[in-house]
Amino acid sequence: MDIDLKRLRGDMKRLKAARVASPIGKIKTGATEIIRSNFDELERLHREDGATWTEIASGLAAQGVTQGKGQPLTGRRLTALMHNIRTRAEKLKGKAIVRDRTQILPERSQKDGRTARKTVSLSPEMNRPLGGSVPDQTISEDEIRRTELTKHAHLLGKR
């Protein structure tokens, strides 16, 4: 089946001109920005003053804060926006910590007020005696193989 490419281009241009711009990522009603700028105060109203999220949402709606297509802000939508803003802030804070690796971490303080210093040391089997000479305890590969064979000889059949 053949298609008419000239007609297809014309149809595409017509549909593209009629397409509505997507609201994703664009400020719609401004409710999120208002809540983000007053986030701490809204949290305080809920936590310390004992106001419910529905009451806070009604107060915001009375001042003209809307959601969607001019609908008043609801308590459910307010809690969703608060959660999204909190989650986003925590995510950005986590990224800032990971990104700032060049900053030197502060030294840890001990119980007596002194600062703890991290020291690096070798495991006991890696430490050499202070005499300076290395003991001649090298084992050849052949000796290692024979030792392992004797450990497992009972598993092998007699030939």
Secondary structure, DSSP 4 states (H G I P E B T S, - for coil): ----HHHHHHHHHHHHHHPPPP-TTS-SSSHHHHHHHTHHHHHHHHHTS---HHHHHHHHHHTT-EETTTEEP-HHHHHHHHHHHHHHHHHHHHHHHHH-TTSPPPPPB-TTSPBP-------TTTPPPTTSPPP-----HHHHHHHHHHHTGGGSPP-
